Amino acid sequence: MKNNHKLGAALAVLGILTGLLILYLLASIYMPVVDGKILDGRPDEAITVRIVYALLGWVGMTAGALWVAVWYGFLNQKEWAWGWGVAAATAQILSGFFPMIPAASIGMPTPTVWVFILGFILWFGMLFIGGVKKQIIALAFVSGLAYVLTFIDGVGAISRHQTEAKGFISSMYAMSQMVNWWGAAVWAVFIFALVKGKTWALPVGVFAASMSMFGGFPVGVTDVIIQGRFSMFLVAPVMSTGLLVYLLLPSTRRMLEAWNVKE
């Protein structure tokens, strides 16, 4: 599969169609989920859906447009094409995954699962075309989990900020919200730099993990204090802490340096 430009071009066309699919699917469930959340007695989550579904629609469609450039690259046998395909697929995975959660919580269909599945197929397809080593793919996959979970922490903070409008606690959610979304964006940049063998991948990974910790622990710890039990908001910063430790190990640095030299 490595350097298979014809396969890459075919997958790029699938990526373009996936960008159009996310537009249709999110538009079709946007207001039904908003109305469903209101009927379920969660107007705070209805507002969150209004914001986040629109944002993910923009991200998914932008990724679809990026696939057009990737398609051009594969048709002209450009070496950079598969790397930007990874970036586009990374964005589409998120666009397909999160919208399933609010819909499923009120018993509604979750059609964006198809975007999520297609995004994964495209992601692994680009990595195989690029000839990425298994160890690098494994690290990119775990980093991808941190990327998705960090984004979800930012989503949760929007809802909690509305329901816990009590001075310092509400302010804590407000202060942490965008840090999580920035952290998710940095994780996406790290994944791109990692698979492409960029020399600056390691410091970006350290930055991404630290961003997730700075944004996630305040949200998670505050939620534990309010709810009196373990918070799912802690999963992202705890995972990022583990990744930070792993990235700082000398063996990890040597592995990345060997991959950088090969690339």
C-alpha positions in Angstrom: 0.0 0.0 0.0 2.9 2.4 0.5 3.1 5.2 -2.0 0.0 3.9 -3.8 -1.1 7.1 -5.3 -4.1 5.6 -7.1 -5.5 4.3 -3.8 -4.7 7.7 -2.2 -6.7 9.5 -4.9 -9.6 7.1 -4.4 -9.6 7.6 -0.7 -9.4 11.4 -1.2 -12.6 11.3 -3.2 -14.2 9.4 -0.3 -12.9 12.1 2.0 -14.5 14.8 -0.1 -17.8 12.9 0.0 -17.5 12.5 3.7 -17.2 16.3 4.0 -20.5 16.7 2.2 -22.0 13.9 4.3 -21.2 15.6 7.6 -22.9 18.7 6.3 -26.1 16.8 5.5 -26.2 14.7 8.6 -25.5 17.5 11.1 -28.0 19.7 9.4 -30.6 17.0 9.6 -30.2 16.3 13.3 -29.2 19.8 14.5 -32.6 21.2 15.6 -34.2 17.8 16.5 -31.4 17.3 19.0 -31.7 20.9 20.3 -35.5 20.4 20.7 -35.0 17.0 22.3 -32.6 18.4 24.9 -35.1 21.1 25.8 -37.9 18.5 26.1 -35.6 16.5 28.3 -35.2 19.3 30.7 -31.6 20.2 29.7 -31.7 23.7 28.1 -28.0 24.1 29.0 -27.2 21.1 26.8 -29.5 22.5 24.1 -27.3 25.6 24.0 -24.2 23.5 24.0 -25.4 21.5 21.0 -26.2 24.7 19.1 -22.6 25.8 19.5 -20.7 22.5 19.2 -22.7 21.0 16.3 -22.2 24.1 14.2 -18.5 24.2 15.1 -18.0 20.5 14.1 -19.9 21.1 10.9 -17.4 23.8 10.0 -14.5 21.6 10.9 -15.9 18.6 8.9 -16.6 20.7 5.8 -13.2 22.3 6.0 -11.7 18.9 6.1 -13.8 17.9 3.0 -12.3 20.9 1.2 -8.8 19.9 2.3 -9.4 16.5 0.8 -9.7 18.2 -2.6 -6.1 19.5 -2.2 -5.1 16.0 -1.1 -6.8 14.5 -4.2 -4.8 16.9 -6.4 -1.6 15.9 -4.6 -2.2 12.2 -5.2 -3.1 12.7 -8.8 0.2 14.5 -9.3 2.2 12.0 -7.1 3.1 14.6 -4.5 4.8 13.3 -1.4 2.9 15.6 0.9 -0.5 14.4 0.0 -0.9 11.5 2.5 0.2 13.7 5.4 -2.5 16.3 4.8 -4.9 13.4 4.3 -4.1 12.3 7.8 -4.9 15.9 9.0 -8.2 15.9 7.1 -9.2 12.5 8.5 -8.3 13.5 12.0 -10.7 16.4 11.8 -13.5 14.3 10.3 -13.1 11.6 13.1 -14.0 14.3 15.6 -16.8 15.7 13.5 -18.4 12.3 13.4 -17.8 11.1 16.9 -19.0 13.8 19.3 -22.4 14.5 17.7 -23.3 10.9 18.6 -23.2 11.6 22.4 -25.9 14.2 22.8 -28.2 12.4 20.4 -27.8 9.0 22.0 -28.3 10.5 25.5 -31.9 11.2 24.6 -32.6 8.1 22.5 -32.2 9.7 19.1 -30.5 8.2 16.1 -26.8 8.8 15.7 -26.2 8.9 11.9 -22.8 10.7 12.2 -21.4 7.3 13.2 -20.8 6.8 9.5 -18.6 9.8 9.3 -16.7 8.5 12.3 -16.2 5.1 10.7 -15.2 6.6 7.3 -12.8 9.0 9.1 -11.0 6.0 10.7 -10.8 4.2 7.4 -9.3 7.3 5.8 -6.9 7.9 8.7 -5.5 4.4 8.7 -5.4 4.4 4.9 -3.3 7.5 4.7 -0.9 6.1 7.4 -0.4 2.9 5.4 0.1 4.8 2.2 2.7 6.9 4.0 4.5 3.8 5.3 4.3 4.8 8.9 5.9 2.4 11.4 3.6 0.5 13.8 5.1 2.2 16.9 4.4 5.6 15.5 0.8 4.6 14.5 0.2 3.3 18.1 1.4 6.6 19.6 -0.7 8.6 17.1 -3.7 6.4 18.0 -3.4 7.0 21.7 -2.7 10.7 21.1 -5.9 10.7 19.0 -7.9 9.4 22.0 -6.5 12.3 24.1 -7.4 14.7 21.3 -11.0 13.6 21.3 -11.4 13.5 25.1 -9.7 16.9 25.5 -12.2 18.4 23.1 -15.1 16.8 25.0 -13.8 18.4 28.2 -14.2 21.8 26.5 -17.7 20.9 25.5 -18.6 19.8 29.0 -17.3 23.1 30.4 -19.9 25.0 28.3 -22.8 23.1 29.9 -21.4 23.1 33.4 -20.7 26.9 33.2 -24.5 27.4 32.7 -25.7 25.0 35.4 -23.2 25.9 38.0 -23.6 29.7 37.8 -22.1 30.2 41.3 -19.3 32.7 41.3 -15.9 31.0 41.5 -17.1 27.5 40.3 -18.8 28.9 37.2 -15.7 31.0 36.5 -13.5 28.0 36.8 -15.4 26.3 34.0 -15.3 29.5 31.9 -11.5 29.8 32.3 -10.8 26.2 31.4 -13.2 25.8 28.4 -11.2 27.2 25.6 -7.9 25.9 26.9 -9.3 22.4 26.3 -10.3 23.2 22.7 -6.9 24.7 22.1 -5.3 21.6 23.6 -7.3 19.4 21.3 -6.1 21.5 18.3 -2.4 21.1 19.5 -2.9 17.3 19.8 -4.1 17.3 16.2 -1.0 19.3 15.1 1.2 16.8 17.1 -0.4 13.8 15.3 0.4 15.4 11.9 4.0 16.3 13.0 4.5 12.8 14.5 3.5 10.8 11.4 5.4 13.1 9.1 8.6 12.7 11.1 9.0 16.4 11.9 11.8 17.3 14.3 9.5 19.6 16.2 6.9 16.8 17.0 8.2 16.1 20.5 8.0 19.6 21.9 4.5 20.0 20.3 3.5 16.7 22.0 4.7 18.0 25.4 2.8 21.2 24.8 -0.4 19.3 23.8 -0.3 17.1 26.9 0.4 20.1 29.1 -2.6 22.0 27.6 -4.9 19.1 28.2 -3.7 19.0 31.8 -4.1 22.7 32.4 -7.6 22.7 30.9 -8.8 19.3 32.0 -7.8 19.1 35.7 -9.6 22.3 36.7 -12.8 21.0 35.0 -12.4 17.5 36.3 -11.5 18.4 39.9 -14.2 21.0 40.1 -16.7 18.5 38.8 -15.6 16.0 41.4 -16.2 18.6 44.2 -19.7 19.4 42.9 -20.8 15.8 42.0 -19.0 14.0 44.9 -17.8 11.2 42.6 -15.3 10.5 39.8 -15.7 12.7 36.8 -15.2 11.6 33.2 -13.7 15.0 32.7 -10.6 13.7 34.4 -9.9 11.0 31.8 -8.3 13.4 29.3 -5.9 15.1 31.7 -4.9 11.8 33.3 -4.3 10.2 29.9 -2.4 13.3 28.9 -0.3 13.1 32.0 0.7 9.5 31.1 1.5 10.6 27.5 3.6 13.5 28.9 5.7 11.0 31.0 6.0 8.7 28.0 7.1 11.5 25.7 9.8 12.6 28.1 11.4 9.2 28.3 14.8 8.9 26.6 13.6 5.8 24.8 10.7 7.7 23.2 13.1 10.5 22.2 15.4 8.0 20.5 12.4 6.3 18.7 11.2 9.7 17.4 14.7 10.7 16.3 15.1 7.4 14.4 11.8 8.0 12.7 12.7 11.6 11.9 15.9 10.6 10.3 14.1 8.0 8.1 11.6 10.5 6.9 
